[in-house]
Amino acid sequence: MSFLNARPLLAATKDSLSTRAFSSSPSSSAAKVLSPLHKTSILRAQRAARLAGGAGSGQRGKEKKQLTLEEAHKVLKEWSPRTPNAAYEINITTKPSSAIQLNALRGRVFLPHSCQSSTKSSLLVVFASGASAQAAKKAGADVVGGEELIEEILQGRLSPDKLITTPEMVGLFQRNPQLARTLGPKGLMPSVKRGTVASDVEQAVKEARGGLDWKGDSKGVVRAAIGRLSFTPDALQDNVHTLLASVSDIALGGPGHVNGIPARVKRPAISRVQISSTQGPGIELTDV
């Protein structure tokens, strides 16, 4: 093709390109497709905003809420309506007296309403003999025995969640350092102060079923399961204030014993309390 013949063709091509409209925006046919996970995240954010009092705004849904315990109970229950057996979890920030070390914050309290899950059970092991062993079995202990249980525990064939012993059996633990190293990190070493060395085994077993062993971390923060979503507001408040009374008393140098259901008041030595459910948001409480 000669140059003279090619000029009209080039001119026509130039005119065609100059009249074509270009746009950097995506076409309507290329609309963004969200993955199922992304859609779920958006729905969760909208739900959190709605339950927290927002009007569907993601910004308002991210605000930290401070509610009374009764209001928090309602919000968390609405959050997981299909899981009534899920746990309420409490987070207690303490300010202990100068005489109390943070890593020494620990105690045992008997809650008015049992937090035992209907789908899970804890293994209660009792070291006892004779009449005490019979009483422990009658009271509902899972495993009752003596020295023969030590090897079962050391070999991992028996893994207790709670452990009680009679005074005459305490020597078994004192003479076996390996047993102490196995049970100590789990907080299962028998202790008179914590009520796990008892002459009245029957009563100790009953209390162990409703007892809560708690301890603070290196920063003095206590975390524990305090109830179930199926609890009424009053039952949840009874458990919360019972635990707070025990934690506050020990943080101030007391024994941490709680007799009956304590008054529903704010506790000294506690600076912040937050409650949540297993899959729900954390809510700071204003009335405890």
C-alpha positions in Angstrom: 0.0 0.0 0.0 1.4 3.4 -0.9 1.7 6.2 1.5 -0.8 8.3 -0.4 -3.4 5.5 -0.2 -2.7 4.9 3.5 -3.4 8.6 4.6 -7.2 8.4 4.3 -7.3 5.2 6.3 -5.2 6.7 9.1 -7.3 9.8 9.2 -10.5 7.8 9.5 -9.0 5.7 12.4 -7.9 8.9 14.2 -11.4 10.4 13.9 -12.9 7.2 15.3 -10.6 7.1 18.3 -11.2 10.8 19.1 -15.0 10.4 19.3 -14.9 7.3 21.5 -15.8 8.0 25.2 -13.4 6.5 27.8 -14.3 6.2 31.5 -12.2 5.0 34.4 -15.4 4.0 36.4 -16.4 0.4 36.3 -19.4 -0.5 34.2 -22.7 -1.4 35.8 -22.3 -4.9 34.5 -19.1 -5.3 36.7 -20.8 -4.6 40.0 -18.9 -5.7 43.1 -19.7 -9.2 44.3 -19.4 -9.7 48.0 -18.2 -13.0 49.4 -20.4 -14.8 51.9 -17.9 -14.0 54.7 -18.0 -10.3 53.8 -21.8 -10.3 53.8 -21.8 -12.0 57.2 -19.4 -9.4 58.6 -21.6 -6.6 57.4 -24.7 -8.2 58.9 -22.9 -8.7 62.2 -21.8 -5.0 62.3 -25.4 -3.9 61.5 -26.8 -6.1 64.2 -24.3 -4.9 66.8 -25.2 -1.3 66.0 -28.9 -2.1 66.3 -28.6 -3.9 69.7 -26.3 -1.1 71.0 -28.9 1.5 70.3 -27.6 2.7 66.9 -29.8 3.6 63.9 -27.9 1.2 61.6 -24.8 3.4 61.6 -21.5 1.5 61.6 -19.8 4.4 63.4 -22.4 4.4 66.3 -22.3 0.6 66.5 -18.6 0.8 67.4 -19.1 3.1 70.4 -18.3 1.5 73.8 -21.5 1.2 75.8 -21.9 1.5 79.5 -25.1 0.0 80.9 -26.6 -1.2 84.1 -26.4 -4.9 84.8 -30.1 -5.3 84.1 -29.8 -3.5 80.8 -26.7 -5.6 79.9 -28.6 -8.8 80.6 -31.3 -7.8 78.1 -28.9 -6.8 75.4 -26.8 -10.0 75.7 -29.8 -12.2 75.8 -31.1 -10.7 72.6 -27.7 -11.1 71.0 -27.8 -14.9 71.2 -31.5 -15.9 71.5 -30.8 -19.4 70.2 -28.0 -20.3 72.7 -29.6 -20.1 76.2 -26.9 -22.3 77.6 -24.1 -19.9 76.6 -22.2 -18.4 79.5 -22.1 -14.9 80.9 -18.4 -14.0 81.3 -17.3 -11.3 83.8 -14.1 -9.3 83.7 -13.2 -7.6 87.0 -10.4 -5.0 87.3 -9.2 -4.7 90.9 -7.3 -2.1 92.9 -6.0 -4.1 95.9 -4.5 -2.6 99.0 -0.7 -2.2 99.0 -0.4 -5.2 101.3 -1.9 -7.6 98.7 0.2 -8.9 95.8 -1.6 -9.1 92.5 -0.6 -12.7 91.9 -2.0 -13.6 95.4 -5.5 -12.6 94.4 -7.5 -15.8 94.5 -10.4 -17.3 96.4 -13.4 -19.6 96.3 -17.0 -18.5 96.5 -20.3 -20.4 96.5 -22.7 -18.9 94.0 -26.4 -18.8 94.8 -27.2 -20.1 91.4 -25.1 -22.9 89.8 -23.3 -22.0 86.5 -23.0 -25.7 85.5 -23.7 -26.2 81.9 -26.4 -28.6 81.0 -24.3 -30.0 78.2 -21.0 -30.3 80.1 -20.1 -31.8 83.4 -17.1 -31.4 85.7 -15.3 -34.4 87.2 -15.3 -34.2 91.0 -12.7 -36.4 92.7 -12.7 -37.1 96.4 -9.9 -38.6 98.4 -11.6 -40.3 101.4 -12.0 -43.7 103.1 -14.5 -45.5 105.2 -17.7 -43.7 106.2 -16.4 -40.5 104.5 -16.0 -42.3 101.2 -19.6 -43.5 101.4 -20.9 -40.0 102.3 -19.0 -38.6 99.3 -20.5 -41.1 96.9 -24.0 -40.4 98.3 -23.5 -36.7 97.9 -22.7 -37.0 94.2 -18.9 -37.3 93.9 -17.8 -38.8 90.5 -14.7 -40.7 91.7 -13.9 -41.6 95.3 -10.8 -43.4 96.5 -7.4 -43.1 98.2 -3.8 -43.8 97.3 -4.7 -45.8 94.2 -6.0 -42.6 92.5 -2.6 -41.0 92.6 -1.1 -43.1 89.8 -4.3 -42.6 87.7 -3.8 -38.8 88.0 -0.1 -38.9 87.2 -0.6 -41.0 84.2 -3.3 -38.8 82.8 -6.0 -41.4 83.0 -7.9 -39.4 85.6 -8.2 -35.6 85.0 -10.2 -34.0 87.8 -11.8 -30.6 87.4 -12.4 -30.3 91.2 -10.7 -32.2 94.0 -11.6 -32.6 97.7 -9.8 -34.6 100.4 -10.3 -35.5 104.0 -7.7 -34.3 106.5 -6.2 -37.8 107.0 -5.5 -38.0 103.2 -3.6 -34.7 103.0 -0.3 -36.6 103.7 -0.6 -38.3 100.3 -0.2 -34.9 98.6 2.6 -33.7 100.9 4.7 -36.9 100.3 4.4 -36.8 96.5 6.1 -33.7 94.9 5.2 -35.0 91.4 1.5 -34.9 92.3 1.9 -31.4 93.6 3.5 -30.3 90.3 0.7 -31.9 88.4 -2.2 -30.4 90.4 -0.7 -27.1 91.5 -0.8 -25.3 88.1 -4.4 -26.3 87.7 -5.3 -24.9 91.2 -6.4 -28.3 92.4 -4.0 -28.8 95.4 -6.1 -29.3 98.5 -6.3 -26.3 100.8 -8.1 -25.7 104.1 -8.6 -22.0 103.2 -10.3 -22.8 99.9 -12.5 -25.5 101.5 -11.1 -28.4 99.6 -9.8 -30.1 102.8 -12.9 -31.0 104.8 -14.0 -33.3 107.5 -17.7 -33.0 106.4 -17.2 -34.4 103.0 -20.9 -34.5 102.1 -21.2 -30.8 102.6 -18.0 -30.1 100.8 -19.2 -32.0 97.7 -22.5 -30.1 97.7 -20.6 -26.8 97.9 -18.1 -27.9 95.2 -21.0 -28.4 92.8 -21.9 -24.7 93.2 -18.5 -23.4 94.0 -16.4 -21.1 91.9 -12.6 -21.0 92.2 -11.3 -17.6 90.9 -8.0 -15.9 90.7 -6.5 -12.7 89.3 -3.9 -12.5 86.6 -0.6 -10.6 86.8 -2.4 -7.3 86.4 -5.1 -8.0 89.1 -7.9 -8.8 86.6 -10.3 -11.6 87.5 -12.2 -13.4 84.8 -14.9 -16.0 85.4 -18.1 -17.5 84.0 -20.8 -16.0 86.2 -24.1 -17.4 84.8 -26.0 -18.7 81.8 -28.1 -16.7 79.3 -31.1 -18.6 80.6 -30.8 -16.9 84.0 -33.3 -14.3 85.1 -32.0 -10.8 85.8 -32.3 -11.4 89.6 -30.3 -14.7 89.4 -27.5 -13.0 87.4 -27.4 -10.1 89.8 -27.2 -12.5 92.8 -24.2 -14.3 91.3 -22.4 -11.1 90.1 -22.6 -9.4 93.5 -21.6 -12.6 95.3 -18.4 -12.8 93.3 -17.7 -9.1 93.6 -18.1 -9.2 97.4 -15.6 -12.1 97.6 -13.1 -10.4 95.2 -13.4 -7.1 97.0 -12.9 -8.6 100.4 -9.8 -10.5 99.5 -8.4 -7.5 97.6 -8.7 -5.5 100.9 -7.0 -8.3 103.0 -10.0 -10.2 104.2 -10.8 -13.9 104.0 -13.3 -13.5 101.1 -16.1 -15.4 102.7 -19.6 -14.5 101.7 -22.6 -15.5 103.8 -25.8 -15.5 102.0 -26.6 -13.1 99.1 -24.8 -9.8 99.6 -26.4 -6.4 99.0 -26.4 -5.1 95.5 -24.0 -2.1 96.0 -20.8 -0.9 94.4 -17.7 -2.6 95.9 -14.5 -1.0 97.1 -11.2 -2.3 95.6 -12.9 -2.8 92.2 -12.4 -0.1 89.6 -14.1 -1.6 86.5 -16.5 -4.5 85.7 -17.3 -5.7 82.2 -19.7 -8.5 81.3 -20.2 -10.3 78.0 -21.6 -13.5 76.6 -19.7 -16.3 74.9 -20.3 -14.7 71.4 -21.6 -11.3 72.4 -20.1 -7.9 72.9 -18.4 -6.6 76.1 -20.4 -4.1 78.2 -19.0 -2.1 81.0 -21.4 -2.0 84.0 -22.2 1.3 85.7 -24.0 0.0 88.8 -21.6 -2.5 90.4 
